[in-house]
């Protein structure tokens, strides 16, 4: 029996996906579990696997097309099988990668070219990120040869391209939203509007934490990242204040058994939050190594769904951009998130004397439905104490 291949819904926030490239062609033999195509979701690039074996009889969406989740994109069947029933429904219209609307098409078994949504002749095929970058830089895509699958223009193809000196981005230009930016727009709207936020800011003396990192490197020949230090400190504080590691679920407050901390990673078209699992039971070395690896893969858009969903708490750090202080929008179901600013040289007045100090401001965002100011303040006080007395960061993980 013919098997329908549809654009999957790979996350709760995914409404559409970009079929970056088919890895099989019409007529190819396919085994269950084979990678059929490469899909760009709102957060990552993933392989779409076949759920049945047979021959890829029909491809209905071409490389570079954007289609709604659930849209029929191909059919797998036997060589002599009538696949008309699998092609009987109409492909729903979906937003095109360039921001327009693709024409809907009814699939028929007798069309050898397939029934992919139409594309104007001569229009270059490019990935969403390549299109956005080209628009931003004023680059004409028709003058670029693509090196991606099927001649698709990818981001790397723009590295050697330059915009004409006289060609500037016109005022009022509309840049197409990437899948990631669309997901961010939906998530933050759903958070900021209904969730009653409140914010608490505290300043932390980071001089001892910086010395700790240097000494840790000398003693153990590994240099923990500042991100790793922040995650470990947050995990220790959450272990001692489990009332922060919760979610509001309507008729109850769910206290999470594990501390799963997400770290916001900025990308060209938005941000993604890879999650370090069970942080309360991991050493600083483990947390630093795991966070580095996840952040690197996040930048390459190679995370799996379970690697960027389900955080119970999150950290966003803009200190590397010299941002002194900011607030983070909560992403439900998290009830708290911490925003970290730059470590700054500041004058410190102590007992009438002015000395040089190293200070960092952090702001805790809280869901007032689950947390109150006193709880947030107690957590922040402990987070500050740990970073100002960082020896316990070197301790082994505590089982949860």
DOBA-489254 format. One record per residue (C-alpha): x, y, z. Coordinates in steps of 0.2 Angstrom, whole numbers, plus 2048, in hexadecimal, padded with zeros to 3 digits. Layout:
N
XYZ/...
This chain:
400
800800800/8078117FB/80D81C809/80B82E80A/81A83980F/81484A817/81D85981E/81F854830/81B85E840/82B85C849/828868858/819870860/81E881858/82187A846/81387F83A/81C87E82A/82D877824/83987A816/83E86B80B/85086F809/8558607FE/84F84F7FA/85B8417FD/8528357F3/84B8377E1/83B8317D8/83E81E7D4/84B81B7E2/84980C7EE/8458117FF/847808810/83D80C820/84981882A/85281F81A/85483181A/84883880C/84B84A80D/853858818/846863821/849874828/83E877837/83C887842/84B88184C/856875843/85A86B833/854859834/853849829/842843825/842830826/83782481C/82A81B826/82880D819/83280480C/82F8047F9/8338107EB/8328237EC/8248247DE/8208377DF/8288477E5/81C8557E7/8268637EF/8368697E8/84686E7F1/84587F7FA/83287F7FB/82988380B/81987980F/80E87781E/81086982A/80585B824/80685F812/809850806/81B8517FF/81D8407F8/81782E7F6/82081D7F8/81980E7F0/81D7FE7E6/8227FF7D4/8127FA7CC/8068007DA/7F880D7D6/7FC81C7E1/7ED8267DC/7E58247ED/7F482B7F6/7F483A7EA/7E183D7EB/7E184C7F6/7E585E7F2/7F58667F9/7F1874804/7F88867FF/80788A80A/81289A80C/82089A800/83289C806/8338AD7FE/8248B3807/8178B17F9/8098A47F8/80C8947EE/7FE88E7E3/7F587E7E9/7F686F7DE/7EC85F7DC/7F78507DB/7F38437CD/7FC8337C9/7FF8377B7/80A8477B9/81C8417B7/8238527BD/81A8507CE/80E85E7D5/81A8697DE/81487B7E1/8188867D3/8278917D2/82989F7C6/83589B7B8/8468A27BB/8448A57CD/85489F7D6/8528917E3/8598967F4/858892806/84E89D811/85E8A381A/8668A7809/8578B1804/8578BB814/86A8BE813/8698C3801/85B8CF804/8648D7813/8748D9808/86C8DE7F8/8728CF7EF/86A8CA7DF/8678B77E1/8658B47CE/8778B87CC/87D8AB7D8/8808987D4/87A88D7E1/88487F7E8/8768777F2/86C8687ED/86486B7DB/86E87B7DA/8658837E9/86E8937EF/873890801/87B89C80E/88D89780A/88A89D7F8/8878AF7FE/8988B0806/8A18B57F6/8938BF7EF/8938D27F2/8858DE7EF/8888EC7E2/8908FC7EA/8819067E5/8748F97EA/86E8FC7FC/85F8F3804/8508FE800/84790680E/8378FC812/83D8EB80C/8348DC812/8408CE818/8388BD818/8368B5829/8408A582C/838896833/84189A844/83C8AC844/8298A7841/82B89A850/8328A885B/8248B4856/8178A785B/81F8A186B/8238B2872/8128B986E/80A8AA877/8168AD886/8168C0888/8048C3886/7FC8B6892/80A8B389E/80C8C08AC/81E8C38AD/8288CB8BB/83B8CF8BC/8488CF8C9/85A8D68C6/8698D38D1/87C8D88CF/8898CA8D2/89B8CC8D6/8A48C18C9/8B68C38CE/8B78B28D7/8AD8A98CA/8BA8AF8BD/8C98AA8C8/8C08998CA/8BF8968B8/8D289A8B6/8D688E8C4/8CB8818BE/8D48818AE/8E587F8B6/8DF8718C2/8D58678B5/8DC86C8A5/8CB87189E/8C488389E/8B18848A2/8A8890897/89E89E8A0/88F896899/8938868A2/89688F8B2/8868988B1/87C8888AE/88587F8BC/88188D8C8/86F88E8C3/86E87B8C5/87487C8D7/86988A8DB/85A8818D3/85E8718DD/85D87C8ED/84D8858E7/8438788DD/8348848DE/83C88D8D0/83E87E8C5/82B87D8C1/81E8808B4/80C8878B5/80087B8AD/7EF8838B0/7E98798BF/7F98758C7/80C87A8C9/81686C8C2/82786A8CB/8348628C0/83E8538C5/84D8578BB/8568688B8/85686A8A5/85E87B8A0/85D88388F/86A88F889/86489C87C/86F89C86D/86E8AB860/86D8A684E/86C8B083E/8598AE83D/8548AD84F/8598A285E/858891864/85A88A876/864879877/860870887/86D869893/86485B89C/8648568AF/8718648B3/86F8618C6/8788508C4/8868568B8/89785D8BC/89D86E8B5/8A88658A9/89A85B8A2/88E86A8A1/89C874898/8A086788C/88E863888/888875886/89787987A/89286A86F/88086E86F/88388186C/88E87C85D/881871856/87387D859/87D88A84E/87E87D840/86B87A842/86F867846/866865856/859857858/84885C85F/84B855870/85B85F872/852870871/84186D879/83B86A88B/846876895/8408798A7/84B8898A9/85589389D/86489F89C/8678AC88F/8788B588F/87B8C5885/88B8CA88F/8968C6880/88D8D5877/8918E1885/87F8E188A/87E8E789C/86C8E18A1/85D8DA898/84D8D089B/8488C0893/8378BB88D/8318AA895/82E89C88A/820891892/82088589A/82F88C8A3/82B8978B2/83C89F8B3/84A8A58A8/85A8AF8AC/8618BC8A1/8748BF8A3/87D8CF89F/8908D489C/89D8D28AA/8A38E48AC/8B18ED8B5/8A88F98C1/8AE9038D0/8A88FB8E0/8A69058F0/8AB8FA900/8AD902911/8B191390A/8BE90D8FD/8BB90C8EB/8C28FC8E2/8C18F48D1/8B48E78D0/8AD8DA8C3/89A8DA8C3/88C8D28B9/87A8D58B9/86D8C88B7/85A8C98B6/84E8BB8BA/83E8BA8B0/8308B18BA/81E8AB8B6/8148B38C4/8078A58C2/8148998C9/8208A48D3/8208B28DE/82D8C08E1/8348B88F1/8378A78E9/8408B08DA/84A8BB8E6/8508AC8F0/8558A28E1/85F8B18DA/8688B48EB/86E8A28EA/8738A38D8/87D8B38DD/8858AA8EC/88B89B8E2/8938A68D5/89B8B18E2/8A28A18EC/8A48968DD/8AE8888E5/89E87D8E5/89D87E8D2/8AB8718D2/8A18648DC/89A8558D3/8888548CE/87A8518DA/86F8438D5/85C8488D3/
